[in-house]
Amino acid sequence: MKIRSAERAALDGAVCDGRDLRLPAQLGVEQYARVNRLLVAAGGRYVPGRGAHVFEREAAAVLTELLAAGEVKTIRERTVERQMFPTPTPLVERLIDLAQVRAGQAVLEPSAGDGAIAERLAARGAIVDCIELDADSAARIRAGEYARSVVTGDFLKRPRRPVYDAVVMNPPFAGRQDLRHVEHAEGFVRPGGALVAVMGNGITGDSPRLVRFRQRVERLGGEFQHLPADAFRESGARARTVAVRIPVPVELNAPPPPRMPEVPKWQGLTPKDFGRPERPHQDGLFLLGDADELGTPPFDALGFGVPLHQAVAQR
Ligand SMILES: C[S@@+](CC[C@H](N)C(=O)[O-])C[C@H]1O[C@@H](n2cnc3c(N)ncnc32)[C@H](O)[C@@H]1O
């Protein structure tokens, strides 16, 4: 839906207050109806008691994005673009069982959507970190207060950090994104942990890349499980899917061994190697230490010191 100039004028005059957006009072019926459609498509909901469209995050941020984009996608368009097909609860439970997640474990959900998987993980006592591209969905997870952290952003751009006991995920599938997401997510599992993901059935294809992926999963002792054809029916998707479990062996993702201290050079060591360089000084009859441009103070002070150049020459 494009934002036309009359709607832009109305939105320019809107007042934002936290999650509330109030439109200017003097809009015509038709103009209001169209602006209302735009705001609802952007995730707002008119709440009569507040006289405002209420969003799940700062209304000013939503408005700025809306005006900058010059259009708003309908919920249907956004769903298809984001591949936002929430995982139905029975499948979520199956994925968590497959990952063998235990209470107290740290788990990452890297394409968390509205939190269907993350919420059940937290309900089982896991400590859950979420990443989600869509700001509204991320705000919904934050509002649920079950995740330890929620990052709004592109998971594929986040550097790998093998710190999680498990990753449980249902990434977008279109254009083989599921493979890219899963391969990236493997880098977030600590040695000995596991990754469980829903993937499109296309993963069973014959391209060399897919064959290599499946062989690697097999080598690691992982498994693929075909999911029922209607696994996502309640989310409005008819895609055939599989669940994959990838155990991350101890030698993969292991941190590099600590650096050994350098082997001491036992040969050719001099006192200088053990402390500060020796200053020139008198010790009984001996002149010790290298004379430098400051001379040899003990001798010089008594008036019979050896001139610097001779002291150096006599040694
Ligand atoms: C199939 S939905 C699954 C949502 C959730 N995992 C679930 O199981 O209900 C995929 C989600 O991935 C998000 N997504 C797509 N690309 C992403 C990316 N690069 N980084 C983070 N999230 C992404 C979409 O916005 C969408 O919410």
The ligand as an SDF file (V2000), in Angstrom:
LIG
                    3D

 27 29  0  0  0  0  0  0  0  0999 V2000
    9.4290  -19.5030    9.6360 C   0  0  0  0  0  0  0  0  0  0  0  0
    9.4210  -18.1080   10.6720 S   0  0  0  0  0  0  0  0  0  0  0  0
    9.6800  -18.9180   12.2020 C   0  0  0  0  0  0  0  0  0  0  0  0
    9.4830  -18.0940   13.3990 C   0  0  0  0  0  0  0  0  0  0  0  0
    9.7810  -18.8320   14.7030 C   0  0  0  0  0  0  0  0  0  0  0  0
   11.1210  -19.3850   14.6800 N   0  0  0  0  0  0  0  0  0  0  0  0
    8.7970  -19.9500   14.9270 C   0  0  0  0  0  0  0  0  0  0  0  0
    9.2180  -21.1040   14.8900 O   0  0  0  0  0  0  0  0  0  0  0  0
    7.6340  -19.6840   15.1440 O   0  0  0  0  0  0  0  0  0  0  0  0
   11.0110  -17.3980   10.2650 C   0  0  0  0  0  0  0  0  0  0  0  0
   11.3530  -16.1250   11.0260 C   0  0  0  0  0  0  0  0  0  0  0  0
   12.6950  -15.7890   10.6900 O   0  0  0  0  0  0  0  0  0  0  0  0
   12.8170  -14.3820   10.6420 C   0  0  0  0  0  0  0  0  0  0  0  0
   14.0090  -14.0980    9.8240 N   0  0  0  0  0  0  0  0  0  0  0  0
   14.1510  -14.1840    8.4910 C   0  0  0  0  0  0  0  0  0  0  0  0
   15.4090  -13.8780    8.1380 N   0  0  0  0  0  0  0  0  0  0  0  0
   16.0740  -13.5880    9.2830 C   0  0  0  0  0  0  0  0  0  0  0  0
   17.4000  -13.1940    9.5660 C   0  0  0  0  0  0  0  0  0  0  0  0
   18.3050  -13.0720    8.6040 N   0  0  0  0  0  0  0  0  0  0  0  0
   17.7540  -12.9690   10.8540 N   0  0  0  0  0  0  0  0  0  0  0  0
   16.8490  -13.1120   11.8500 C   0  0  0  0  0  0  0  0  0  0  0  0
   15.5680  -13.4820   11.6390 N   0  0  0  0  0  0  0  0  0  0  0  0
   15.1840  -13.7240   10.3660 C   0  0  0  0  0  0  0  0  0  0  0  0
   11.5040  -13.9330   10.0110 C   0  0  0  0  0  0  0  0  0  0  0  0
   11.2310  -12.5760   10.2910 O   0  0  0  0  0  0  0  0  0  0  0  0
   10.5260  -14.8920   10.6860 C   0  0  0  0  0  0  0  0  0  0  0  0
   10.0340  -14.3290   11.8660 O   0  0  0  0  0  0  0  0  0  0  0  0
  1  2  1  0
  2  3  1  0
  2 10  1  0
  3  4  1  0
  4  5  1  0
  5  6  1  0
  5  7  1  0
  7  8  2  0
  7  9  1  0
 10 11  1  0
 11 12  1  0
 11 26  1  0
 12 13  1  0
 13 14  1  0
 13 24  1  0
 14 15  1  0
 14 23  1  0
 15 16  2  0
 16 17  1  0
 17 18  1  0
 17 23  2  0
 18 19  1  0
 18 20  2  0
 20 21  1  0
 21 22  2  0
 22 23  1  0
 24 25  1  0
 24 26  1  0
 26 27  1  0
M  CHG  2   2   1   9  -1
M  END
$$$$
